[in-house]
Amino acid sequence: VAVFKVVVPPGEQVQLSSWNMDEPDRPAPVVAIEIGSKATWKDDLERKPAFYRLLGVKEYFVCDPQRLWRGVNTPLLGWRYGPTASEVIVPNERGWLWSNELDSWLGMDGAELHLYDREGNLRLNGEQAEAEARQLLESQAETARRLAEAQIKKVQEAAKKARAKAKKEAQARSEAEQKLVELQRELEQYKKLNG
């Protein structure tokens, strides 16, 4: 795996099976990751660290998911190259290696190499990120739907209370008007009788 930090205009992206750095304007990758095999494990450990440094690679990682290396008790090794020196990347307590260039931890999970953020959370690949984004959107939509339903219910209950109050007030007004009419009749009868 080779990681390049270059800007490629949309539409110009191509998939390459190899990258010949002898051609003009072909930069070295900033990170190279080799997956060890029976045929390459010795070369990955002995020759390639110096080779990648000479090419201008900033970080080189090699992993051995099948545990083929002889005399090496870890499935993951890494080197960081500076302008004048190189250093072996020291693993953390989990055996993970920090990549400055990827701003990530590289760690083995069984036979799989994964990237993790600074807090140790798994970085997702494109498919996983899309699935998580879909799930998040669905969750947000469901939350919005529930909030809308709750708001509608609240408005309906307020409207029901307002209608009941208005009905009660209308009834009270009607009863008051009826009482007034009765009182006016009684007053007229009283006037007629007392004349």
DRENPA-3360 file (N, C-alpha, C; in nm, 2 decimals, always signed):
BEGIN
1 = VAVFKVVV = +0.09/-0.12/+0.00/+0.00/+0.00/+0.00/+0.09/+0.12/+0.00 ~ +0.06/+0.22/-0.09/+0.14/+0.34/-0.09/+0.04/+0.46/-0.07 ~ +0.08/+0.55/+0.01/-0.01/+0.67/+0.04/+0.07/+0.79/-0.02 ~ +0.00/+0.87/-0.10/+0.05/+0.99/-0.16/-0.03/+1.11/-0.11 ~ +0.04/+1.21/-0.08/-0.03/+1.33/-0.04/-0.02/+1.43/-0.15 ~ -0.11/+1.42/-0.25/-0.11/+1.51/-0.36/-0.26/+1.54/-0.39 ~ -0.28/+1.65/-0.46/-0.41/+1.69/-0.50/-0.43/+1.65/-0.64 ~ -0.53/+1.56/-0.66/-0.56/+1.52/-0.80/-0.70/+1.58/-0.84;
9 = PPGEQVQL = -0.70/+1.65/-0.95/-0.83/+1.71/-0.99/-0.93/+1.60/-1.01 ~ -1.06/+1.63/-0.98/-1.17/+1.54/-1.01/-1.16/+1.50/-1.16 ~ -1.19/+1.37/-1.19/-1.19/+1.33/-1.32/-1.06/+1.28/-1.37 ~ -0.95/+1.32/-1.30/-0.82/+1.27/-1.34/-0.77/+1.16/-1.26 ~ -0.85/+1.11/-1.16/-0.80/+1.00/-1.08/-0.80/+0.87/-1.16 ~ -0.69/+0.80/-1.14/-0.68/+0.67/-1.21/-0.63/+0.57/-1.11 ~ -0.66/+0.44/-1.13/-0.61/+0.34/-1.05/-0.49/+0.28/-1.11 ~ -0.38/+0.27/-1.03/-0.26/+0.22/-1.09/-0.22/+0.09/-1.02;
17 = SSWNMDEP = -0.16/+0.00/-1.10/-0.11/-0.12/-1.04/+0.04/-0.11/-1.00 ~ +0.10/+0.00/-1.05/+0.24/+0.02/-1.01/+0.27/+0.17/-1.02 ~ +0.38/+0.22/-0.97/+0.41/+0.36/-0.97/+0.56/+0.37/-0.99 ~ +0.60/+0.41/-1.12/+0.74/+0.41/-1.15/+0.79/+0.55/-1.12 ~ +0.88/+0.56/-1.02/+0.93/+0.69/-0.98/+1.05/+0.74/-1.06 ~ +1.09/+0.66/-1.16/+1.19/+0.70/-1.25/+1.14/+0.81/-1.35 ~ +1.00/+0.81/-1.37/+0.94/+0.91/-1.46/+0.95/+1.04/-1.40 ~ +0.96/+1.15/-1.48/+0.96/+1.29/-1.42/+0.83/+1.32/-1.35;
25 = DRPAPVVA = +0.85/+1.40/-1.25/+0.73/+1.45/-1.16/+0.66/+1.34/-1.09 ~ +0.72/+1.23/-1.07/+0.66/+1.12/-0.99/+0.72/+1.13/-0.85 ~ +0.64/+1.18/-0.75/+0.69/+1.18/-0.61/+0.69/+1.04/-0.55 ~ +0.77/+1.03/-0.44/+0.76/+0.91/-0.36/+0.64/+0.91/-0.27 ~ +0.59/+0.80/-0.24/+0.48/+0.80/-0.14/+0.53/+0.85/-0.01 ~ +0.44/+0.91/+0.07/+0.48/+0.95/+0.21/+0.48/+0.84/+0.30 ~ +0.39/+0.74/+0.27/+0.38/+0.62/+0.36/+0.38/+0.50/+0.26 ~ +0.46/+0.39/+0.30/+0.45/+0.27/+0.23/+0.42/+0.16/+0.33;
33 = IEIGSKAT = +0.33/+0.07/+0.30/+0.30/-0.04/+0.39/+0.31/-0.17/+0.31 ~ +0.39/-0.26/+0.36/+0.41/-0.39/+0.29/+0.34/-0.50/+0.38 ~ +0.28/-0.59/+0.31/+0.22/-0.71/+0.38/+0.32/-0.82/+0.35 ~ +0.37/-0.88/+0.46/+0.47/-0.98/+0.44/+0.41/-1.11/+0.38 ~ +0.50/-1.18/+0.32/+0.46/-1.32/+0.26/+0.58/-1.41/+0.28 ~ +0.56/-1.54/+0.25/+0.67/-1.63/+0.27/+0.79/-1.59/+0.18 ~ +0.76/-1.54/+0.06/+0.86/-1.50/-0.04/+0.93/-1.37/+0.00 ~ +0.86/-1.28/+0.07/+0.92/-1.14/+0.08/+0.96/-1.10/+0.22;
41 = WKDDLERK = +0.93/-1.18/+0.32/+0.94/-1.14/+0.46/+1.08/-1.09/+0.50 ~ +1.18/-1.16/+0.45/+1.32/-1.13/+0.49/+1.35/-0.99/+0.42 ~ +1.32/-0.98/+0.29/+1.34/-0.86/+0.22/+1.27/-0.74/+0.28 ~ +1.15/-0.76/+0.33/+1.07/-0.66/+0.39/+1.13/-0.60/+0.51 ~ +1.20/-0.69/+0.59/+1.27/-0.65/+0.71/+1.41/-0.60/+0.69 ~ +1.48/-0.65/+0.60/+1.63/-0.62/+0.59/+1.66/-0.52/+0.48 ~ +1.61/-0.53/+0.36/+1.64/-0.44/+0.25/+1.55/-0.32/+0.24 ~ +1.42/-0.34/+0.25/+1.32/-0.24/+0.22/+1.33/-0.12/+0.31;
49 = PAFYRLLG = +1.36/-0.13/+0.44/+1.36/-0.01/+0.52/+1.46/+0.09/+0.47 ~ +1.58/+0.05/+0.43/+1.68/+0.14/+0.37/+1.64/+0.19/+0.23 ~ +1.58/+0.10/+0.16/+1.53/+0.13/+0.02/+1.43/+0.24/+0.02 ~ +1.33/+0.23/+0.11/+1.22/+0.33/+0.12/+1.28/+0.46/+0.17 ~ +1.37/+0.46/+0.26/+1.43/+0.58/+0.31/+1.50/+0.66/+0.19 ~ +1.57/+0.58/+0.11/+1.64/+0.65/-0.01/+1.54/+0.70/-0.11 ~ +1.43/+0.64/-0.12/+1.33/+0.69/-0.21/+1.26/+0.82/-0.17 ~ +1.27/+0.85/-0.04/+1.21/+0.97/+0.01/+1.08/+0.94/+0.09;
57 = VKEYFVCD = +1.05/+0.81/+0.11/+0.93/+0.78/+0.19/+0.95/+0.83/+0.33 ~ +0.85/+0.88/+0.39/+0.86/+0.94/+0.53/+0.83/+0.83/+0.63 ~ +0.75/+0.73/+0.60/+0.72/+0.62/+0.70/+0.70/+0.49/+0.62 ~ +0.76/+0.39/+0.68/+0.75/+0.25/+0.62/+0.70/+0.16/+0.73 ~ +0.59/+0.09/+0.69/+0.54/-0.01/+0.78/+0.54/-0.15/+0.71 ~ +0.56/-0.25/+0.79/+0.55/-0.39/+0.74/+0.47/-0.47/+0.84 ~ +0.38/-0.55/+0.79/+0.30/-0.63/+0.88/+0.30/-0.78/+0.83 ~ +0.30/-0.86/+0.93/+0.30/-1.01/+0.91/+0.18/-1.07/+0.96;
65 = PQRLWRGV = +0.07/-1.07/+0.89/-0.06/-1.12/+0.94/-0.06/-1.27/+0.96 ~ +0.03/-1.34/+0.89/+0.04/-1.49/+0.90/+0.14/-1.54/+0.99 ~ +0.21/-1.44/+1.06/+0.32/-1.47/+1.15/+0.43/-1.56/+1.09 ~ +0.48/-1.52/+0.98/+0.58/-1.59/+0.90/+0.72/-1.55/+0.94 ~ +0.74/-1.43/+1.01/+0.87/-1.39/+1.04/+0.94/-1.48/+1.14 ~ +1.06/-1.50/+1.12/+1.14/-1.58/+1.21/+1.22/-1.49/+1.31 ~ +1.21/-1.52/+1.43/+1.28/-1.44/+1.53/+1.22/-1.30/+1.56 ~ +1.10/-1.27/+1.51/+1.04/-1.14/+1.54/+0.91/-1.17/+1.61;
73 = NTPLLGWR = +0.89/-1.11/+1.73/+0.77/-1.14/+1.81/+0.66/-1.05/+1.80 ~ +0.65/-0.97/+1.69/+0.54/-0.88/+1.67/+0.50/-0.89/+1.52 ~ +0.37/-0.87/+1.49/+0.33/-0.88/+1.35/+0.34/-0.75/+1.28 ~ +0.39/-0.64/+1.35/+0.38/-0.51/+1.29/+0.51/-0.43/+1.33 ~ +0.58/-0.38/+1.23/+0.70/-0.30/+1.25/+0.69/-0.17/+1.17 ~ +0.76/-0.07/+1.21/+0.76/+0.06/+1.14/+0.88/+0.14/+1.16 ~ +0.91/+0.22/+1.05/+1.02/+0.31/+1.06/+0.98/+0.45/+1.01 ~ +1.03/+0.55/+1.08/+1.01/+0.69/+1.04/+1.14/+0.75/+0.99;
81 = YGPTASEV = +1.13/+0.82/+0.88/+1.26/+0.88/+0.82/+1.25/+1.03/+0.83 ~ +1.36/+1.09/+0.88/+1.38/+1.23/+0.88/+1.49/+1.27/+0.78 ~ +1.52/+1.40/+0.77/+1.62/+1.44/+0.67/+1.76/+1.38/+0.69 ~ +1.79/+1.35/+0.82/+1.93/+1.30/+0.84/+1.93/+1.17/+0.91 ~ +1.82/+1.13/+0.97/+1.82/+1.00/+1.05/+1.69/+0.93/+1.03 ~ +1.69/+0.81/+1.07/+1.57/+0.73/+1.07/+1.55/+0.67/+1.21 ~ +1.43/+0.63/+1.25/+1.40/+0.58/+1.38/+1.30/+0.46/+1.36 ~ +1.32/+0.36/+1.45/+1.22/+0.25/+1.46/+1.10/+0.31/+1.54;
89 = IVPNERGW = +0.98/+0.29/+1.49/+0.87/+0.34/+1.56/+0.83/+0.24/+1.67 ~ +0.83/+0.30/+1.79/+0.80/+0.22/+1.91/+0.65/+0.19/+1.93 ~ +0.62/+0.07/+1.95/+0.47/+0.04/+1.96/+0.42/+0.09/+2.10 ~ +0.29/+0.11/+2.11/+0.23/+0.14/+2.24/+0.20/+0.01/+2.31 ~ +0.13/+0.02/+2.42/+0.10/-0.10/+2.50/+0.01/-0.20/+2.42 ~ -0.06/-0.16/+2.32/-0.14/-0.25/+2.24/-0.06/-0.31/+2.13 ~ +0.06/-0.27/+2.11/+0.14/-0.31/+1.99/+0.11/-0.23/+1.87 ~ +0.04/-0.12/+1.88/+0.01/-0.03/+1.77/+0.12/+0.06/+1.74;
97 = LWSNELDS = +0.13/+0.11/+1.62/+0.24/+0.20/+1.58/+0.17/+0.33/+1.53 ~ +0.23/+0.45/+1.58/+0.17/+0.58/+1.54/+0.23/+0.62/+1.41 ~ +0.14/+0.67/+1.32/+0.19/+0.73/+1.19/+0.16/+0.88/+1.20 ~ +0.26/+0.96/+1.20/+0.25/+1.10/+1.19/+0.18/+1.14/+1.06 ~ +0.22/+1.07/+0.95/+0.17/+1.11/+0.82/+0.02/+1.07/+0.80 ~ -0.02/+0.97/+0.86/-0.16/+0.93/+0.85/-0.25/+0.98/+0.97 ~ -0.18/+1.04/+1.07/-0.25/+1.09/+1.19/-0.33/+0.97/+1.24 ~ -0.27/+0.86/+1.25/-0.35/+0.74/+1.29/-0.25/+0.64/+1.36;
105 = WLGMDGAE = -0.32/+0.55/+1.44/-0.25/+0.43/+1.49/-0.27/+0.32/+1.38 ~ -0.16/+0.24/+1.36/-0.18/+0.12/+1.28/-0.18/+0.00/+1.38 ~ -0.27/-0.08/+1.37/-0.28/-0.19/+1.46/-0.34/-0.32/+1.40 ~ -0.29/-0.43/+1.44/-0.34/-0.56/+1.39/-0.46/-0.60/+1.48 ~ -0.56/-0.65/+1.41/-0.67/-0.72/+1.48/-0.68/-0.86/+1.41 ~ -0.62/-0.95/+1.48/-0.61/-1.08/+1.42/-0.52/-1.07/+1.30 ~ -0.57/-1.11/+1.18/-0.48/-1.10/+1.06/-0.51/-0.98/+0.98 ~ -0.59/-0.88/+1.04/-0.62/-0.76/+0.96/-0.55/-0.64/+1.02;
113 = LHLYDREG = -0.50/-0.56/+0.93/-0.44/-0.43/+0.97/-0.54/-0.32/+0.96 ~ -0.56/-0.24/+1.07/-0.66/-0.14/+1.08/-0.59/-0.01/+1.12 ~ -0.66/+0.10/+1.09/-0.62/+0.24/+1.13/-0.71/+0.28/+1.24 ~ -0.66/+0.35/+1.34/-0.73/+0.40/+1.46/-0.70/+0.54/+1.48 ~ -0.80/+0.62/+1.53/-0.77/+0.76/+1.55/-0.69/+0.78/+1.69 ~ -0.66/+0.90/+1.72/-0.58/+0.92/+1.85/-0.64/+0.86/+1.97 ~ -0.77/+0.85/+1.98/-0.84/+0.80/+2.09/-0.86/+0.65/+2.09 ~ -0.81/+0.59/+1.98/-0.82/+0.44/+1.96/-0.95/+0.39/+1.90;
121 = NLRLNGEQ = -1.02/+0.49/+1.84/-1.14/+0.45/+1.77/-1.11/+0.40/+1.63 ~ -1.17/+0.29/+1.58/-1.14/+0.24/+1.45/-1.18/+0.34/+1.34 ~ -1.09/+0.37/+1.25/-1.12/+0.45/+1.13/-1.19/+0.36/+1.03 ~ -1.29/+0.41/+0.97/-1.37/+0.33/+0.88/-1.32/+0.34/+0.74 ~ -1.34/+0.23/+0.66/-1.31/+0.24/+0.52/-1.43/+0.31/+0.45 ~ -1.42/+0.33/+0.33/-1.53/+0.41/+0.25/-1.67/+0.34/+0.27 ~ -1.67/+0.21/+0.25/-1.80/+0.14/+0.26/-1.86/+0.15/+0.40 ~ -1.77/+0.13/+0.50/-1.82/+0.14/+0.64/-1.86/+0.29/+0.68;
129 = AEAEARQL = -1.79/+0.39/+0.63/-1.82/+0.53/+0.65/-1.96/+0.56/+0.59 ~ -1.98/+0.51/+0.47/-2.11/+0.53/+0.40/-2.22/+0.47/+0.48 ~ -2.20/+0.34/+0.53/-2.30/+0.27/+0.60/-2.33/+0.35/+0.73 ~ -2.22/+0.39/+0.80/-2.24/+0.47/+0.92/-2.32/+0.60/+0.90 ~ -2.28/+0.67/+0.79/-2.35/+0.79/+0.76/-2.50/+0.77/+0.73 ~ -2.53/+0.66/+0.65/-2.67/+0.62/+0.63/-2.74/+0.60/+0.76 ~ -2.68/+0.52/+0.85/-2.74/+0.49/+0.97/-2.76/+0.61/+1.06 ~ -2.66/+0.70/+1.06/-2.68/+0.83/+1.13/-2.79/+0.91/+1.07;
137 = LESQAETA = -2.80/+0.92/+0.94/-2.91/+1.00/+0.88/-3.04/+0.93/+0.91 ~ -3.05/+0.80/+0.91/-3.18/+0.73/+0.94/-3.21/+0.76/+1.08 ~ -3.11/+0.76/+1.17/-3.14/+0.78/+1.31/-3.18/+0.93/+1.33 ~ -3.12/+1.02/+1.26/-3.16/+1.16/+1.28/-3.30/+1.18/+1.22 ~ -3.33/+1.11/+1.11/-3.46/+1.13/+1.05/-3.57/+1.07/+1.15 ~ -3.54/+0.96/+1.21/-3.63/+0.90/+1.31/-3.65/+0.99/+1.43 ~ -3.54/+1.05/+1.48/-3.55/+1.14/+1.59/-3.63/+1.26/+1.55 ~ -3.61/+1.32/+1.43/-3.69/+1.43/+1.38/-3.84/+1.39/+1.37;
145 = RRLAEAQI = -3.86/+1.27/+1.32/-4.00/+1.22/+1.30/-4.07/+1.22/+1.44 ~ -4.00/+1.16/+1.54/-4.05/+1.15/+1.67/-4.08/+1.29/+1.73 ~ -3.98/+1.38/+1.72/-4.00/+1.51/+1.77/-4.12/+1.58/+1.70 ~ -4.13/+1.56/+1.57/-4.24/+1.62/+1.50/-4.37/+1.56/+1.55 ~ -4.38/+1.43/+1.57/-4.50/+1.37/+1.62/-4.53/+1.42/+1.76 ~ -4.43/+1.43/+1.84/-4.45/+1.48/+1.98/-4.50/+1.63/+1.97 ~ -4.45/+1.71/+1.88/-4.49/+1.85/+1.87/-4.63/+1.86/+1.82 ~ -4.67/+1.77/+1.72/-4.80/+1.77/+1.66/-4.90/+1.73/+1.78;
153 = KKVQEAAK = -4.86/+1.63/+1.85/-4.95/+1.58/+1.96/-4.97/+1.69/+2.06 ~ -4.86/+1.77/+2.09/-4.87/+1.88/+2.19/-4.96/+1.99/+2.14 ~ -4.95/+2.02/+2.01/-5.03/+2.12/+1.95/-5.18/+2.07/+1.94 ~ -5.20/+1.95/+1.91/-5.34/+1.89/+1.91/-5.40/+1.90/+2.05 ~ -5.32/+1.86/+2.15/-5.37/+1.87/+2.29/-5.40/+2.01/+2.33 ~ -5.32/+2.11/+2.29/-5.34/+2.25/+2.32/-5.47/+2.29/+2.25 ~ -5.48/+2.25/+2.12/-5.60/+2.29/+2.05/-5.73/+2.23/+2.11 ~ -5.72/+2.11/+2.15/-5.83/+2.04/+2.22/-5.87/+2.12/+2.35;
161 = KARAKAKK = -5.77/+2.16/+2.43/-5.80/+2.23/+2.55/-5.85/+2.37/+2.52 ~ -5.80/+2.43/+2.41/-5.85/+2.56/+2.37/-6.00/+2.55/+2.33 ~ -6.03/+2.44/+2.25/-6.17/+2.43/+2.20/-6.26/+2.40/+2.32 ~ -6.21/+2.32/+2.42/-6.29/+2.29/+2.54/-6.31/+2.42/+2.62 ~ -6.21/+2.50/+2.63/-6.22/+2.62/+2.71/-6.32/+2.72/+2.63 ~ -6.30/+2.73/+2.50/-6.39/+2.81/+2.42/-6.53/+2.77/+2.43 ~ -6.55/+2.63/+2.43/-6.69/+2.58/+2.44/-6.75/+2.61/+2.58 ~ -6.67/+2.60/+2.68/-6.71/+2.63/+2.82/-6.74/+2.78/+2.83;
169 = EAQARSEA = -6.66/+2.86/+2.77/-6.68/+3.00/+2.78/-6.81/+3.04/+2.70 ~ -6.83/+2.98/+2.58/-6.95/+3.00/+2.50/-7.07/+2.96/+2.58 ~ -7.06/+2.84/+2.65/-7.17/+2.79/+2.73/-7.20/+2.89/+2.84 ~ -7.10/+2.94/+2.91/-7.11/+3.03/+3.02/-7.17/+3.16/+2.97 ~ -7.13/+3.21/+2.85/-7.18/+3.33/+2.79/-7.33/+3.31/+2.76 ~ -7.36/+3.19/+2.70/-7.50/+3.16/+2.66/-7.59/+3.16/+2.79 ~ -7.54/+3.10/+2.89/-7.61/+3.09/+3.02/-7.63/+3.23/+3.08 ~ -7.53/+3.31/+3.07/-7.53/+3.45/+3.12/-7.64/+3.53/+3.04;
177 = EQKLVELQ = -7.63/+3.51/+2.91/-7.73/+3.58/+2.82/-7.87/+3.54/+2.85 ~ -7.89/+3.41/+2.87/-8.02/+3.35/+2.91/-8.07/+3.41/+3.04 ~ -7.98/+3.42/+3.13/-8.01/+3.47/+3.27/-8.05/+3.62/+3.26 ~ -7.97/+3.69/+3.17/-8.00/+3.83/+3.15/-8.14/+3.85/+3.09 ~ -8.17/+3.76/+2.99/-8.31/+3.77/+2.93/-8.41/+3.74/+3.04 ~ -8.39/+3.64/+3.12/-8.49/+3.61/+3.22/-8.51/+3.72/+3.32 ~ -8.39/+3.78/+3.36/-8.40/+3.90/+3.45/-8.47/+4.02/+3.39 ~ -8.45/+4.04/+3.26/-8.52/+4.15/+3.19/-8.67/+4.12/+3.19;
185 = RELEQYKK = -8.71/+4.00/+3.17/-8.85/+3.96/+3.17/-8.91/+3.98/+3.31 ~ -8.84/+3.94/+3.41/-8.89/+3.95/+3.54/-8.90/+4.10/+3.58 ~ -8.80/+4.18/+3.53/-8.81/+4.33/+3.55/-8.93/+4.39/+3.49 ~ -8.96/+4.35/+3.36/-9.07/+4.40/+3.29/-9.20/+4.36/+3.36 ~ -9.21/+4.24/+3.40/-9.33/+4.19/+3.48/-9.35/+4.27/+3.61 ~ -9.24/+4.29/+3.67/-9.24/+4.37/+3.80/-9.29/+4.51/+3.77 ~ -9.24/+4.57/+3.66/-9.28/+4.71/+3.62/-9.43/+4.71/+3.59 ~ -9.48/+4.61/+3.52/-9.62/+4.60/+3.48/-9.71/+4.58/+3.61;
193 = LNG = -9.66/+4.50/+3.70/-9.74/+4.48/+3.82/-9.74/+4.60/+3.92 ~ -9.63/+4.67/+3.92/-9.61/+4.78/+4.01/-9.63/+4.91/+3.94 ~ -9.66/+4.92/+3.83/-9.68/+5.02/+3.74/-9.67/+5.15/+3.73;
% end
